[in-house]
């Protein structure tokens, strides 16, 4: 994978190289054959092409340029209270089984002279979710990237997800969900600040 070194340290694995659609289509055809299917039957004729196009969308996070994502949307303000964006939907792919997991992310930060454009927080979540992932790493990456870009007094991220690798195979537990969190700065150091954040998102923690 020919990847550029990221402008932002936390934005690892940014790749300008286009996805190899032909290779994905050939591989999909081999998988169909390996499971005993006939890639030439009517319903499967266009499946390799559809899979390649779907992967390009589902795994688009590798090719999201962090500099273009931020696009200078940092603004100087005299505001030092908590900023929270709740209920950010995400869809990702488990790197262990290449099956989907999905859920919501809740993100907060306390500015230190600068804020970021509102739409950029969901885009940061998308940049990291649209990759082969594990939820724990994704949670860390979201928080670390915001910390690096904004240098706020603190960052807090809570992610709730349901994993099809556990729901449709293995233990097959349909109602099980996973919650991960990462706290930086005052959210880690000051219990009242952390509790204020958790209390404000508590109504959302019902996934």
N, C-alpha and C positions, 0 to 999 in steps of 0.2 A: 504494500500500500504506500503510494508516494504522497506523503503528507508534509505540509509546510510546518515549520516550527511556529507555534501560536504567538500572536502578539501579546495576548494575556496568558500568563503561565498556567492558570487554572483551566483554560480552554484547550485541553489536550485533544489530539487527534483531529485537528481541522485538516481536511483534505480538499485540494482543488481538483484532483483527478476525478474524472467522470466515472460513474459506476459502469461496469462492464456488462451491458445487457445481454450480449451474445453468450457470454460464459454462464450467466444465470439461467438463460433459456436452455442451453445444452445440459446443464446440471439438473434442471427440473425434469427434462425429458428422461434422463438417466434414473432419477428417483421414481418416476412413474413406471418405468420398465422394471426397476428393482422390486417394487411392491406388487408386481404382477398385473399392472394395468397396461392398456394399449394406448400409447400416445396418439395413435392415428384415428381413434374413434371420435365421433362428431363432438361430443361434449368436452373432449380434452385437446382438440386441435390447437386452440388458442391459449390453453392454460399456461404454457411456458412464457408466453409474451405477457400475459396478465400478471403472473408471479413477478416477473422482472419489473414491471411498472409499479406493482404494489410495494416491492422492496425499496424502490427508489424513493417512494413517499414515506414509508414507515421508518426507513433508516436515513432520512434526510439530515439528521443532526450532525453527521460526520462532515457535511459540506456546507454547514451554516458558518459563515465567516463572522467571528466574534466582533471584529472591528465594525463591519457593516451592520451587525445586529445592534450594537450600541449607537452607532451613527451620531455621535456627539450629543446624544440626548441626556446630558448631565447638566443640571441647573443649580446655580448658587442660590441658597435660600437661608433665611434666619429661622429655621424650624428645627427643633431638636426633640420632638415627640415621636412616638412610635408610628411607623408606616406599615400597614398590614395589607396584603393581598391574599384573600381567602378563596378556597374552592377552585383552584386552577386545575382543570381536567388535564390528564395526560394519558398517553398510550405508549407503551414501550414493548421491547422484546427481551425475554429472559435469555441471557447468553448461554445458559447451560442446556436448554432444550429447544431454543428458538421458538418458544411459544409466547403469546402475548401476556403482559400484565398491565393493569390499568388502574386508575384511581384519581386522587386529588392531592394537590400540594398546597400548603399554606406557608407563606413567606412574609417575614417581617424584618425591618431594619430600623435603626435609630440614626438619623443623618448626623454627619459632622461637617456641615457647611454645604453639602451637595445632596440633591435628590436625583433619581433617575426617572425618565418618562414612564408613565403607568404601564403602557403596553409592553415595555421591555422585560418586565418580570415574567409574564407568561412566556415570552419568547425565549428567555433564558432556560425556563423549565423545559420548553420544547427542544431546545438545542441538545440538552442532555438526555431527555427521555427518548428521542427518536434515534436510538442507537441500540446495539446489543448491550444489555445492562444487567446489573443487579441493583436492587432498590437501595441498598445501603450506600453503594458508591455514588449513585445518582444524587442522593440526599446531600452527601458531602460536597460533590461538585457544584451543585447549585449554590450552596452557602459560600464556598470558597471563592467562586467567581464573583459573586456580589461583593464580598469583602475586598477582593483585589481591585475591582473597578471603582467602587464608591469610597472605600476606606471609611466606613461608618463607625459609630461607637459600638455597634454590635449587629449581628445577623442571627436570625432564627429560622429554621426550616423544619416543617413536619410534613411527612409524606405518608399517605395511606394507600395501600394497593391490594388488589386481588390478583392472584397468580394462577393462570390456567394450567401451568405445569403441576400445580397441586390440586386443582379443581377437576380436571378432566383425565388425569393419569395419577399414578402413584397412590397416595392416600385418599384421593377423591373426596376432599372435604370442601363442600360448596360454600359454606358460610364463613370460612376462615379468611381473615384479612391480616395484613402486616402493617405495622406502624413503625416508622423510623424517624429520628430527629437528629439535628445537629445545631448546636448553639455556639456562638462565637462572641467574644467581647463581653459587654455588660449582660447579655442574656445568659452567659455561662457563669459570670462572676457574681451577679446580683440576683438572689432568689426572688425578690419582689418584682423585678423586671420580667424574669422568666415566667412567673406565675401570672402576671398581667397578660402576657401574650397567650399563654395556654387558656386562661379564662375567656379571653376574647374569641378564641377559635373553638371553644368547647362545644358550642351548638353545632359546629360543622363536623365534629368528630363522631359521626354516626355512620360512616361509610360501611 
